[in-house]
Amino acid sequence: MNDKSQLLPCVMIPMTDRQLLLPNVSIAEVVDYAAAEVIDNAPEWLIGHLEWRGLQIPVISYDAANGGGAAIPGDNRGRIAVLNTIGKHHGNLPFLALITQGIPSQARLAETQIRTVEGKRGPADLMVVDVDGDTAYIPNLEYLESLAIGDATS
């Protein structure tokens, strides 16, 4: 029997052409998709800003940040995942948000269930992993944070 203390609570977040894998602690909240406040002349990856708990946080299209087109959810399954930032700009940007293409799901994973694999990565992907036979991408949160900070200071 597996020791349950060795299981890491994770979240699988559906994007257009991939699933993101993040530890549960990196997710502040998942909220229903709502149109973000649009910003004129913003880069394609910046969907806008969302008012969340009294803060204005940037809403990012992971797909566009990774070199693809911005994908806005077309049905009622889209959500916005509010993430805790982890980089050196955390004091100025404690949260950022990603648009999802479906409802994120919880998973409890053991180290033996995850292994690094080769695969094509975009700039927003830190690594590609196999999770029990399914491919998932671990996002480069520091890269996403740098995009948002770069936008905020320009």
C-alpha positions in Angstrom: 0.0 0.0 0.0 1.3 3.5 -0.9 2.0 5.9 1.9 -0.5 8.7 1.3 1.9 11.3 2.8 4.1 10.8 -0.3 1.3 11.9 -2.7 1.4 15.4 -4.1 -1.9 17.2 -4.5 -1.9 18.6 -8.1 -4.2 20.2 -10.6 -4.5 19.4 -14.3 -5.5 22.5 -16.2 -6.8 22.0 -19.8 -5.5 24.4 -22.5 -6.2 24.3 -26.2 -3.7 21.6 -27.2 -2.2 20.4 -23.8 -2.8 19.8 -20.2 -0.8 21.8 -17.6 0.3 20.2 -14.4 0.7 22.3 -11.3 1.0 21.6 -7.6 -2.2 22.5 -5.7 -0.4 25.1 -3.7 0.3 27.2 -6.8 -3.4 27.7 -7.4 -5.1 30.5 -5.4 -8.6 29.9 -6.8 -10.4 28.8 -9.9 -13.2 31.1 -10.9 -15.9 31.0 -13.6 -14.8 32.5 -16.9 -15.8 36.2 -17.0 -14.7 38.7 -19.6 -11.6 40.5 -18.4 -11.3 44.2 -18.7 -9.8 44.6 -22.1 -6.7 46.7 -22.6 -6.2 48.6 -25.8 -3.1 47.7 -27.8 -2.2 44.9 -25.4 0.0 42.0 -26.6 -2.1 39.0 -27.8 -1.2 37.0 -24.7 -2.7 39.6 -22.3 -6.4 39.1 -22.4 -7.0 41.9 -19.9 -7.3 42.4 -16.2 -9.6 40.7 -13.8 -10.8 42.3 -10.5 -10.3 39.6 -8.0 -10.4 40.1 -4.2 -9.9 43.8 -4.6 -6.9 43.4 -6.9 -6.5 43.9 -10.6 -4.6 40.9 -11.9 -3.4 40.2 -15.5 -5.3 37.5 -17.4 -3.0 35.6 -19.7 -3.7 33.3 -22.6 -1.2 30.5 -22.1 -1.7 29.5 -25.7 -0.7 32.9 -26.9 2.2 33.2 -24.4 3.5 30.0 -25.9 3.5 31.3 -29.4 0.0 30.3 -30.5 -3.1 32.3 -30.8 -5.2 33.5 -27.9 -8.0 31.1 -27.2 -11.1 32.3 -25.4 -13.4 29.6 -24.1 -16.3 29.1 -26.4 -18.6 27.3 -24.0 -19.6 27.3 -20.3 -16.6 25.1 -19.3 -13.9 27.7 -19.5 -12.5 29.0 -16.2 -9.9 31.4 -15.0 -7.2 29.9 -12.8 -5.7 32.4 -10.4 -2.1 31.5 -9.7 0.3 32.5 -6.9 3.4 34.0 -8.4 6.8 32.7 -7.3 9.4 34.9 -8.9 11.3 37.9 -7.8 8.4 40.2 -8.7 6.0 38.5 -6.3 5.8 41.7 -4.1 4.5 43.7 -7.1 2.5 40.9 -8.7 1.4 38.4 -6.1 -1.1 36.7 -8.6 -1.7 36.2 -12.2 -4.5 34.4 -14.0 -4.7 31.9 -16.9 -7.7 31.3 -19.1 -8.5 27.5 -19.2 -10.3 25.6 -21.9 -12.2 23.5 -19.4 -12.6 22.7 -15.8 -9.3 21.9 -14.0 -9.2 18.6 -12.2 -7.6 17.5 -9.0 -5.1 14.7 -8.9 -2.9 13.1 -6.1 0.3 11.9 -7.7 3.2 9.9 -6.4 6.7 10.6 -7.7 6.6 7.2 -9.6 3.6 8.4 -11.6 5.4 11.4 -13.2 8.5 11.2 -15.4 10.2 13.7 -17.6 9.9 13.0 -21.4 11.1 14.7 -24.5 8.7 16.9 -26.4 8.3 20.1 -28.2 8.2 23.0 -25.7 7.2 26.6 -26.1 8.6 29.5 -24.1 5.9 29.2 -21.5 6.6 25.4 -20.9 9.2 24.5 -18.3 9.1 20.8 -19.0 7.1 18.0 -20.6 6.1 15.1 -18.4 4.3 11.8 -18.6 1.6 11.3 -16.0 0.4 7.7 -16.0 0.6 7.6 -19.8 -0.8 11.1 -20.5 1.4 14.0 -21.6 1.3 17.1 -19.4 3.3 20.3 -19.4 4.7 22.1 -16.4 4.4 25.8 -17.0 7.3 28.2 -16.6 5.6 30.5 -14.0 8.6 32.8 -13.9 8.3 33.4 -17.6 4.6 34.1 -17.4 5.3 36.5 -14.5 8.0 38.3 -16.4 5.6 38.8 -19.3 3.0 40.3 -16.9 5.6 42.5 -15.2 7.1 43.6 -18.5 3.6 44.7 -19.6 3.0 46.5 -16.3 6.2 48.5 -16.5 6.0 49.4 -20.2 
